[in-house]
């Protein structure tokens, strides 16, 4: 693809930012009705793409035998009496008073795309409508049409979109996530469309001057409403690129000691970046944390991934709490399903875990969720729900309620159909005990 001229590059940015900052009249993202009182202001979703192993993390089964535990057959007592977690999570063990473990999640779907759609939207896959993700729904009800005024979009993904479903579904472009790209652990976090690789701020200013010198149409038609709107969009774009908003992405402003505590990894620095986004009021942040589809070399990968996850997640909880932000920030940890409790020792897997949607674990903290609790239970091997089955509708509905969103209210859609924000478990034909009021 040929390089854009300076004027073309800036006009491209104008187009992108004009889509992000579209007026409400051009989308279906304008709605109002009575809602529950919000206890949370933001959600940080730690999305473990591929499916984290519940029995190696927050629902260990040390007595199940080697065919289930493999070499990870030990547990750690947490700082909450009676709650034990996997042996590779010592830092999270010291933060257990801040989170609750849901050990009885279930949907029975073992396909990446379909299970991810279910967990992200609360809907069954298929049908003629593509429903929006939780992040898009929160961007709808907590975004620009409901008092949100920041130049930073209300729905941020660090760093790549999930990719296997449309996060925005049928909602308008103002509800679409802004994926940062780049690597927050790099010397300079090059956020796509905001931090240009290899281009200094001075050069950006010079490019802007060149654009204006070439803008003969704007000079010839002063006061033209369409051109004034473009000028406003350009000013907003440059505020993101060169103004105060650009400093948000500069992690060098954080103390080196704190950055090291989070872990100098993409995941660790994404957790730190998520905290900074919460501080400026962004309603929904997803950390898209891949690498959990461990059909092969499962235990070798876990010895690398779990300490990395332990450090970043535990420090995020501690940092939010120390800053007084955890009470108003939901942290939601989980993937599209779990991993098979029984290890697949046969070739070619040679010690892997497969997809498992029958029983798996999610973790929630903050924003009105109580800490130091366990919801539900699996059986002795982690293969079946033994107590208090929890559906994705139960979990998502609980998050919506804490965010002050009426899950039973209407969801705007292009057909004008009578659709709720979220169907109940009963409507989906799932027998559960409902929302997670025991930890709310």
Secondary structure, DSSP 8 states (H G I E B T S, - for coil): -----HHHHHHHHHHHHHHHT--GGGSS----------S-SEEEEEEETT---GGGTTS--GGG-HHHHTT---EEE-SSTT-EEETT-HHHHTTGGGEEEEEEE------HHHHHHHHHHSS-S-SS-----HHHHHHHHHSGGGT---SS-SEEEESS---SS-SSTTS-GGGS-EE--S-TTSSS---TTTS-TT--HHHHHHHHHHHHHH-HHHHHTTT-HHHHHHHHHHHHHHHHHHSGGGGGG-GGGS-HHHHHHH-SSHHHHHHHHHHHHHHTT-SEEEEEE-----SSSHHHHHHHHHHHHHHHHHHHHHHHHHTT-GGGEEEEEE-SSEE-SS-B-STTTSSB--EE-SSEEEEEEBTTB-SSEEE-EE-TTSSSEEE--B-HHHHHHHHHHHTT--TTSB---TT----BSS--TTTTT-----S-GGG-
